[in-house]
Amino acid sequence: MLDAAWAGLVALGTPTAIFFTVVGIVYGIVIGLLPGLGGIVAMALLLPFTWGMDFAAAMSLLIGAHIATIWGSSATSILFRVPGAAKSVALIFDGYPMTQRGEASRALGASAMAAVLGGVYGAIFLAISIPITRPVMMALGPAEYLMLALWGLTIIATFSEGSLLKGMTAACLGVLTAFIGMDVVTATPRFTFDSVTLMDGISFPVAMIGLFAVSEMMKLMIKGGTLIERTVTEENSSVWQGVRDACSHWGLVIRSSLLGLWIGVLPGIGQSVGSIATYAQALRTSKHPETFGKGNVEGVIAPDASLGANEGGGLLPTLALGIPGGEGMAILLIAFIGLGVVPGPQMLTHNLDLVYTLVWVVAIASIVTGIFAILLTPILARVPTLNPNVIVPLVLAVCVVGAYSDRQEVSDVIVAGVFGVLGYIMDKYRYSRANFVIGMVLALLIERNLHISVSLYGDWFIFQRPVALGMLFLIIFTTAWPFYKNWKRDKELKKVAQAEHGSAS
């Protein structure tokens, strides 16, 4: 095994592999900064160029680009409240308030360092867990994936400031939006109103561009003022402050990385679910949960650590079983085929050096991306302070390009505009856009696995799957725990108030 690990590292030490690592990372950062694109688009565009390349160079190019989009997508979420991709939505909740406080450099530094640490943990996990992977993954089925998605819905209470009813309404609206188009199992058209355009459903990146970016521009044009309503006029933080934050919160990084790894190992769950789940985990374990959503750096560190670690987790089922851990890993499988590499048990026995090449690629690409991010942060942190008369047309132009480039359809630009109006109305009347996102992300996952579970095990499938039943009890516990804590806190405050009233009388 040590020989294979050394051989994998040597393969990446060639000038060609080093060159393509740098090219892939720079390209990935640029793609990540463009709203609506992200790692999947970055890999898909590079795929034709990998035919005939050396395995190490091809993987350096593809995986380097995919990892680099994590920080690029996070940067737009932090600076402009515009998610570069679905996986970066959770960065909006605390990253953008930090920018408003003049702490954009700190948020970007924390984001970069958390992604680096998560990526390294993911690579280590991938290296040591390959021998024990197969029996664990074969024990999970659609019922367990359904429970995991339902657990994600319990996060709704986390983001429902004020009215829980408004939070549930927003989530239900997201679920209904996700159901527009063809049923994933029966292929029955739903909510299409006989429109051919809606038969393919609503594109998630397009909806997010409208819901967050376009609505923010509308709010600026209606209310006037500056692009970002800062509480201070100048940037008053440094990138190294954010790096120290990520290192000092090592416990949070490890917990978030482990959850990101676990979700990455489960095929088809996706990074967006992982980032939202780790954000909720960070809130529930924080010593200052009341500061979340107002610029708590922990809300930046947790999602990015999860996203970084998710790469190693996603590679595990891809290599061990030939089952892609996500859409990005599906593209990687296509690259394997083009390079003549067959994933699966045979790869873990006869081509172990190639496996360790991928382990080293994840670790090295994460570290190099972090270095680039730290160097770029001082430049990007000044962008929100530019004249809004320049920034607003620029952001809207990028939104139009991002919406159109998703499927090359003009109708998607119109959809982004419609969601912009919806996002403005939701923000005005305090309906959580975060809950809308959660509902939209999890709806199809829940529906698909529910169909399969009922078909395989019947209506009472939950009692035939002990693991799923245990996960159901975990959902009930994690849902009830925040309410119990609030009830206990209110009870204690009431006792204190009664005691003070008694002493005063």
C-alpha positions as CSV (number, residue, x, y, z in Angstrom):
1,M,0.0,0.0,0.0
2,L,2.9,2.4,0.8
3,D,4.4,1.6,-2.6
4,A,1.1,2.5,-4.3
5,A,0.9,5.7,-2.3
6,W,4.4,6.7,-3.3
7,A,3.8,5.8,-7.0
8,G,0.7,8.0,-7.0
9,L,2.6,10.9,-5.6
10,V,5.4,10.4,-8.2
11,A,2.9,10.5,-11.0
12,L,1.8,13.9,-9.9
13,G,5.3,15.2,-9.7
14,T,5.8,15.4,-13.5
15,P,5.8,18.9,-15.1
16,T,2.7,18.0,-17.1
17,A,0.7,17.1,-14.1
18,I,1.8,20.2,-12.1
19,F,0.9,22.4,-15.1
20,F,-2.6,21.0,-15.5
21,T,-3.2,21.2,-11.7
22,V,-2.5,25.0,-11.8
23,V,-4.5,25.4,-15.0
24,G,-7.5,23.5,-13.6
25,I,-7.5,25.4,-10.3
26,V,-7.3,28.9,-12.0
27,Y,-10.0,27.9,-14.4
28,G,-12.2,26.5,-11.6
29,I,-11.9,29.7,-9.5
30,V,-13.1,31.7,-12.6
31,I,-16.0,29.4,-13.3
32,G,-16.9,29.3,-9.6
33,L,-17.1,33.1,-9.5
34,L,-19.8,33.1,-12.3
35,P,-23.3,32.5,-10.8
36,G,-25.1,29.4,-12.0
37,L,-22.1,27.5,-13.3
38,G,-20.1,25.6,-10.6
39,G,-18.0,22.4,-10.6
40,I,-20.2,20.3,-12.8
41,V,-20.1,22.8,-15.7
42,A,-16.4,23.3,-15.2
43,M,-15.7,19.5,-15.5
44,A,-18.1,19.0,-18.4
45,L,-16.4,21.8,-20.4
46,L,-12.9,20.3,-19.7
47,L,-13.9,16.7,-20.4
48,P,-13.2,16.6,-24.2
49,F,-9.7,17.9,-23.6
50,T,-8.8,14.9,-21.4
51,W,-9.1,12.2,-24.1
52,G,-5.6,10.8,-24.7
53,M,-4.0,12.5,-21.8
54,D,-2.0,10.8,-19.1
55,F,-4.2,9.7,-16.2
56,A,-2.5,11.8,-13.5
57,A,-2.6,15.0,-15.7
58,A,-6.3,14.4,-16.7
59,M,-7.3,13.9,-13.0
60,S,-5.3,17.0,-12.0
61,L,-7.1,19.1,-14.5
62,L,-10.7,17.8,-13.7
63,I,-10.5,17.4,-10.0
64,G,-8.4,20.6,-9.6
65,A,-11.1,22.5,-11.4
66,H,-13.9,20.9,-9.4
67,I,-12.3,21.7,-6.1
68,A,-11.4,25.2,-7.0
69,T,-15.1,26.0,-7.8
70,I,-15.9,25.4,-4.1
71,W,-14.1,28.6,-3.1
72,G,-15.1,30.5,-6.2
73,S,-18.8,29.8,-5.6
74,S,-18.4,30.6,-1.9
75,A,-16.8,34.0,-2.7
76,T,-19.8,35.2,-4.7
77,S,-22.1,34.1,-1.9
78,I,-20.1,35.9,0.7
79,L,-19.5,39.2,-1.3
80,F,-22.8,39.6,-3.2
81,R,-25.3,37.2,-1.6
82,V,-25.3,35.5,-5.0
83,P,-24.8,31.7,-4.8
84,G,-22.2,30.7,-7.4
85,A,-23.7,27.2,-7.3
86,A,-26.4,25.4,-5.3
87,K,-23.7,24.0,-3.0
88,S,-22.8,27.5,-1.8
89,V,-26.2,28.7,-0.7
90,A,-25.4,28.1,3.0
91,L,-22.5,30.6,2.7
92,I,-25.0,33.4,2.2
93,F,-26.5,33.2,5.7
94,D,-23.5,34.4,7.6
95,G,-20.9,35.3,4.9
96,Y,-22.9,38.2,3.5
97,P,-23.6,39.8,6.9
98,M,-19.9,39.6,7.5
99,T,-19.3,41.6,4.3
100,Q,-21.9,44.1,5.4
101,R,-19.8,44.6,8.6
102,G,-16.7,45.2,6.6
103,E,-15.3,41.7,7.3
104,A,-15.3,40.3,3.8
105,S,-11.6,39.5,3.9
106,R,-12.1,37.6,7.1
107,A,-15.0,35.6,5.7
108,L,-13.1,34.8,2.5
109,G,-10.0,33.7,4.5
110,A,-12.1,31.5,6.8
111,S,-13.9,30.0,3.8
112,A,-10.6,29.2,2.0
113,M,-8.9,27.7,5.1
114,A,-12.0,25.6,6.0
115,A,-12.1,24.2,2.5
116,V,-8.4,23.3,2.6
117,L,-8.7,21.5,5.9
118,G,-11.9,19.7,4.8
119,G,-10.2,18.7,1.5
120,V,-7.2,17.3,3.4
121,Y,-9.4,15.4,5.8
122,G,-11.3,14.0,2.8
123,A,-8.2,12.8,1.2
124,I,-7.0,11.1,4.4
125,F,-10.4,9.5,4.9
126,L,-10.4,8.2,1.3
127,A,-6.9,6.7,1.8
128,I,-7.7,4.8,5.0
129,S,-11.3,3.7,4.4
130,I,-11.2,1.9,1.1
131,P,-10.9,-1.6,2.6
132,I,-14.0,-1.2,4.8
133,T,-16.3,0.6,2.4
134,R,-18.2,-2.0,0.5
135,P,-20.1,-3.8,3.3
136,V,-21.2,-0.4,4.9
137,M,-22.5,1.0,1.6
138,M,-24.3,-2.1,0.6
139,A,-26.3,-2.0,3.9
140,L,-27.9,1.3,2.9
141,G,-30.8,1.6,0.5
142,P,-33.5,4.1,-0.7
143,A,-35.3,4.0,2.7
144,E,-32.2,5.3,4.4
145,Y,-31.6,8.0,1.8
146,L,-35.2,9.0,2.3
147,M,-34.7,9.4,6.1
148,L,-31.5,11.5,5.4
149,A,-33.5,13.8,3.2
150,L,-36.3,14.1,5.7
151,W,-33.7,15.0,8.3
152,G,-32.7,17.8,6.1
153,L,-36.3,19.2,6.2
154,T,-36.1,19.5,10.0
155,I,-33.5,22.3,9.5
156,I,-36.5,24.5,8.5
157,A,-37.0,25.3,12.2
158,T,-33.4,26.6,12.3
159,F,-34.0,29.3,9.7
160,S,-37.5,30.3,10.7
161,E,-36.9,33.5,12.7
162,G,-40.1,34.8,14.1
163,S,-42.9,32.8,12.4
164,L,-42.5,29.1,12.0
165,L,-45.6,29.1,9.9
166,K,-43.9,31.5,7.4
167,G,-40.9,29.2,7.4
168,M,-43.0,26.2,6.6
169,T,-44.9,28.1,3.9
170,A,-41.6,29.1,2.2
171,A,-40.4,25.5,2.4
172,C,-43.6,24.1,0.9
173,L,-43.4,26.7,-1.9
174,G,-39.9,25.4,-2.6
175,V,-41.1,21.8,-2.7
176,L,-43.9,22.7,-5.1
177,T,-41.5,24.6,-7.4
178,A,-39.2,21.5,-7.5
179,F,-42.2,19.4,-8.6
180,I,-42.7,21.5,-11.8
181,G,-42.0,19.4,-14.8
182,M,-42.0,15.6,-15.4
183,D,-42.5,13.2,-12.5
184,V,-39.1,11.5,-11.9
185,V,-40.7,8.1,-11.7
186,T,-43.9,8.1,-13.7
187,A,-42.9,10.8,-16.2
188,T,-46.3,12.5,-15.7
189,P,-46.2,16.3,-16.4
190,R,-47.0,18.4,-13.3
191,F,-47.7,22.2,-13.0
192,T,-46.6,22.7,-16.6
193,F,-49.8,24.5,-17.8
194,D,-49.1,22.9,-21.3
195,S,-45.9,24.8,-21.6
196,V,-43.1,22.9,-23.4
197,T,-40.5,25.1,-21.6
198,L,-41.7,23.9,-18.1
199,M,-41.6,20.2,-19.1
200,D,-37.9,20.1,-18.1
201,G,-38.7,21.8,-14.7
202,I,-37.2,24.8,-13.1
203,S,-33.4,24.9,-13.2
204,F,-32.0,25.2,-9.7
205,P,-29.1,27.5,-10.6
206,V,-31.5,29.8,-12.5
207,A,-34.0,29.9,-9.6
208,M,-31.2,30.8,-7.1
209,I,-29.8,33.5,-9.4
210,G,-33.3,35.1,-9.5
211,L,-34.2,34.4,-5.8
212,F,-31.0,36.0,-4.4
213,A,-29.1,38.0,-7.0
214,V,-31.8,39.6,-9.0
215,S,-34.0,40.3,-6.0
216,E,-31.1,42.1,-4.3
217,M,-30.6,44.3,-7.3
218,M,-34.3,45.1,-7.3
219,K,-34.2,46.0,-3.6
220,L,-31.3,48.3,-4.3
221,M,-33.0,50.0,-7.2
222,I,-36.3,50.5,-5.2
223,K,-34.7,51.6,-1.9
224,G,-31.7,53.4,-3.3
225,G,-28.4,53.6,-1.4
226,T,-25.3,51.5,-1.8
227,L,-25.0,48.0,-3.2
228,I,-24.2,46.5,0.3
229,E,-25.8,48.1,3.3
230,R,-22.6,48.1,5.3
231,T,-22.5,49.1,9.0
232,V,-19.0,50.4,8.3
233,T,-17.6,52.3,5.3
234,E,-14.3,50.5,5.0
235,E,-12.9,46.9,5.1
236,N,-11.7,46.4,8.6
237,S,-10.5,42.7,8.6
238,S,-7.7,40.7,7.1
239,V,-7.6,37.3,5.4
240,W,-5.2,36.0,8.0
241,Q,-7.9,36.7,10.7
242,G,-10.2,34.3,8.8
243,V,-7.4,31.7,8.5
244,R,-6.9,31.8,12.3
245,D,-10.7,31.5,12.8
246,A,-10.8,28.3,10.8
247,C,-7.8,26.8,12.6
248,S,-9.1,27.8,16.1
249,H,-12.4,26.2,15.4
250,W,-10.8,22.9,14.7
251,G,-13.5,20.9,16.4
252,L,-16.2,22.5,14.2
253,V,-14.0,21.7,11.1
254,I,-13.7,18.1,12.1
255,R,-17.4,17.6,12.8
256,S,-18.4,19.4,9.6
257,S,-15.8,17.4,7.6
258,L,-17.1,14.1,9.0
259,L,-20.7,15.0,8.1
260,G,-19.6,16.1,4.6
261,L,-17.7,12.9,4.1
262,W,-20.7,10.8,5.2
263,I,-23.0,12.6,2.8
264,G,-20.4,12.4,0.0
265,V,-20.2,8.6,0.4
266,L,-24.0,8.3,0.0
267,P,-24.6,8.2,-3.8
268,G,-27.0,10.9,-5.1
269,I,-27.3,13.0,-2.0
270,G,-25.3,16.0,-3.2
271,Q,-23.1,18.7,-1.8
272,S,-26.0,21.2,-1.4
273,V,-27.6,19.0,1.2
274,G,-24.3,18.5,3.0
275,S,-23.6,22.2,3.3
276,I,-27.1,23.0,4.6
277,A,-26.9,20.1,7.1
278,T,-23.5,21.1,8.4
279,Y,-24.7,24.7,8.8
280,A,-27.6,23.5,11.0
281,Q,-25.2,21.2,12.9
282,A,-22.9,24.2,13.6
283,L,-25.8,26.3,14.8
284,R,-27.0,23.6,17.2
285,T,-23.6,23.0,18.7
286,S,-22.5,26.6,18.8
287,K,-22.0,28.5,22.1
288,H,-23.6,31.5,20.5
289,P,-26.5,30.3,18.3
290,E,-28.3,33.6,18.5
291,T,-25.6,35.2,16.3
292,F,-26.1,32.9,13.4
293,G,-27.6,34.6,10.4
294,K,-26.0,37.9,11.6
295,G,-22.4,37.3,10.7
296,N,-21.0,34.4,12.8
297,V,-17.8,33.1,11.2
298,E,-18.8,29.6,12.3
299,G,-21.6,29.7,9.7
300,V,-18.9,30.2,7.0
301,I,-16.4,27.6,8.3
302,A,-18.9,24.7,8.6
303,P,-20.3,24.6,5.1
304,D,-16.9,25.1,3.4
305,A,-15.3,22.4,5.5
306,S,-18.1,20.1,4.5
307,L,-17.8,20.9,0.8
308,G,-14.0,20.3,0.9
309,A,-14.4,16.9,2.6
310,N,-17.3,16.0,0.3
311,E,-14.8,15.5,-2.6
312,G,-13.0,12.6,-0.8
313,G,-16.3,11.1,0.3
314,G,-17.8,11.3,-3.2
315,L,-14.8,9.5,-4.7
316,L,-15.2,6.5,-2.4
317,P,-18.3,5.0,-4.0
318,T,-17.1,6.1,-7.4
319,L,-13.9,4.1,-7.1
320,A,-15.0,1.2,-5.0
321,L,-18.4,0.4,-6.6
322,G,-18.4,2.4,-9.8
323,I,-21.4,4.3,-8.4
324,P,-21.0,8.1,-8.8
325,G,-21.2,10.0,-5.5
326,G,-22.7,12.9,-7.3
327,E,-23.1,14.6,-10.7
328,G,-19.5,15.7,-10.7
329,M,-18.3,12.1,-10.0
330,A,-20.5,10.9,-12.9
331,I,-18.5,13.1,-15.2
332,L,-15.3,11.7,-13.6
333,L,-16.6,8.2,-14.5
334,I,-16.9,9.2,-18.1
335,A,-13.3,10.4,-18.0
336,F,-12.3,7.1,-16.6
337,I,-13.9,5.3,-19.5
338,G,-12.2,7.6,-22.0
339,L,-8.8,6.9,-20.3
340,G,-9.4,3.1,-20.3
341,V,-9.8,2.9,-16.5
342,V,-12.5,0.6,-15.0
343,P,-13.7,1.6,-11.5
344,G,-14.8,-1.0,-9.0
345,P,-13.2,-3.7,-6.9
346,Q,-10.7,-4.5,-9.7
347,M,-9.4,-0.9,-9.5
348,L,-8.8,-1.3,-5.7
349,T,-6.7,-4.4,-6.3
350,H,-4.9,-4.1,-9.6
351,N,-4.7,-0.3,-10.0
352,L,-4.2,0.8,-6.4
353,D,-1.6,3.4,-7.6
354,L,-4.2,5.2,-9.6
355,V,-6.5,5.3,-6.6
356,Y,-3.7,7.0,-4.5
357,T,-3.1,9.3,-7.4
358,L,-6.6,10.6,-6.9
359,V,-6.1,10.8,-3.1
360,W,-3.0,13.0,-3.7
361,V,-4.9,15.1,-6.3
362,V,-7.6,16.0,-3.8
363,A,-5.1,16.9,-1.1
364,I,-2.8,18.9,-3.3
365,A,-5.6,20.7,-5.2
366,S,-7.2,21.7,-1.9
367,I,-4.0,23.2,-0.6
368,V,-3.1,25.0,-3.9
369,T,-6.6,26.4,-4.1
370,G,-6.3,27.7,-0.6
371,I,-3.1,29.5,-1.6
372,F,-4.7,31.1,-4.6
373,A,-7.7,32.1,-2.5
374,I,-5.6,33.8,0.1
375,L,-3.7,35.8,-2.6
376,L,-6.9,36.8,-4.4
377,T,-8.9,37.8,-1.2
378,P,-7.5,41.3,-0.8
379,I,-8.6,42.1,-4.3
380,L,-12.0,40.6,-4.2
381,A,-12.8,42.0,-0.8
382,R,-12.7,45.5,-2.3
383,V,-15.2,44.8,-5.0
384,P,-18.3,45.5,-2.9
385,T,-17.0,49.0,-2.1
386,L,-17.0,50.0,-5.7
387,N,-19.6,52.4,-7.1
388,P,-23.0,50.7,-7.2
389,N,-23.7,52.4,-10.6
390,V,-21.0,50.1,-11.9
391,I,-21.6,47.0,-9.9
392,V,-25.4,46.7,-10.4
393,P,-25.3,46.5,-14.2
394,L,-22.3,44.2,-13.9
395,V,-24.1,41.8,-11.5
396,L,-27.2,41.8,-13.6
397,A,-25.2,41.1,-16.7
398,V,-23.5,38.2,-15.0
399,C,-26.9,36.9,-13.8
400,V,-28.3,37.0,-17.4
401,V,-25.2,35.2,-18.7
402,G,-25.4,32.6,-15.9
403,A,-29.1,32.0,-16.3
404,Y,-28.7,31.6,-20.1
405,S,-25.6,29.4,-20.0
406,D,-27.3,26.8,-17.8
407,R,-29.3,25.3,-20.6
408,Q,-28.8,27.9,-23.4
409,E,-32.5,28.9,-23.3
410,V,-33.8,32.5,-23.3
411,S,-36.7,31.3,-21.2
412,D,-34.4,30.7,-18.3
413,V,-33.5,34.4,-18.2
414,I,-37.2,35.1,-17.9
415,V,-37.5,32.5,-15.1
416,A,-34.7,34.2,-13.3
417,G,-36.6,37.5,-13.5
418,V,-39.7,35.9,-12.2
419,F,-37.8,34.4,-9.2
420,G,-36.2,37.8,-8.7
421,V,-39.7,39.3,-8.1
422,L,-40.6,36.3,-5.9
423,G,-37.4,36.8,-3.9
424,Y,-38.0,40.5,-3.4
425,I,-41.6,39.8,-2.1
426,M,-40.4,37.1,0.2
427,D,-37.7,39.3,1.7
428,K,-40.1,42.2,2.1
429,Y,-42.6,40.1,4.0
430,R,-40.0,38.1,5.9
431,Y,-40.6,34.7,4.3
432,S,-37.3,32.7,4.6
433,R,-35.6,32.3,1.2
434,A,-33.3,29.8,2.9
435,N,-36.3,27.6,3.6
436,F,-37.4,27.8,0.0
437,V,-34.0,26.6,-1.0
438,I,-34.1,23.7,1.4
439,G,-37.5,22.6,0.2
440,M,-36.4,22.8,-3.5
441,V,-33.2,20.9,-2.9
442,L,-34.8,18.0,-0.9
443,A,-38.1,17.6,-2.7
444,L,-37.0,15.4,-5.6
445,L,-34.7,13.4,-3.4
446,I,-37.5,12.6,-1.0
447,E,-40.0,11.8,-3.8
448,R,-37.6,9.5,-5.7
449,N,-36.6,7.5,-2.7
450,L,-40.1,7.3,-1.4
451,H,-41.3,5.8,-4.7
452,I,-38.5,3.2,-4.7
453,S,-39.0,2.3,-1.0
454,V,-42.7,1.7,-1.4
455,S,-42.2,-0.3,-4.5
456,L,-39.5,-2.5,-2.9
457,Y,-40.9,-2.9,0.6
458,G,-44.5,-1.8,0.6
459,D,-46.3,0.9,2.5
460,W,-44.8,0.0,5.9
461,F,-41.3,-0.2,4.6
462,I,-40.0,1.8,7.6
463,F,-40.5,-1.2,9.9
464,Q,-38.7,-3.5,7.6
465,R,-35.5,-1.4,7.5
466,P,-34.0,-1.2,11.1
467,V,-31.4,1.4,10.0
468,A,-34.1,3.6,8.5
469,L,-36.2,3.2,11.7
470,G,-33.3,4.3,13.8
471,M,-32.7,7.3,11.6
472,L,-36.4,8.2,12.0
473,F,-36.0,8.3,15.8
474,L,-32.9,10.4,15.3
475,I,-35.0,12.9,13.2
476,I,-37.6,13.1,15.9
477,F,-34.9,13.7,18.5
478,T,-33.0,16.4,16.5
479,T,-36.3,18.1,15.7
480,A,-37.6,18.2,19.2
481,W,-34.2,19.1,20.9
482,P,-34.2,22.9,19.8
483,F,-37.8,23.3,21.0
484,Y,-36.9,21.6,24.3
485,K,-33.9,23.9,24.8
486,N,-36.1,27.0,24.1
487,W,-38.8,25.7,26.5
488,K,-36.2,25.1,29.2
489,R,-34.6,28.5,28.7
490,D,-37.9,30.3,28.9
491,K,-38.8,28.4,32.0
492,E,-35.5,29.4,33.7
493,L,-36.0,33.0,32.6
494,K,-39.5,32.9,34.1
495,K,-38.2,31.6,37.4
496,V,-35.5,34.3,37.5
497,A,-38.1,37.0,36.8
498,Q,-40.4,35.6,39.5
499,A,-37.5,35.6,42.0
500,E,-36.6,39.2,41.2
501,H,-40.2,40.2,41.5
502,G,-40.5,38.5,44.9
503,S,-37.4,40.1,46.2
504,A,-38.5,43.5,45.0
505,S,-41.9,43.2,46.8
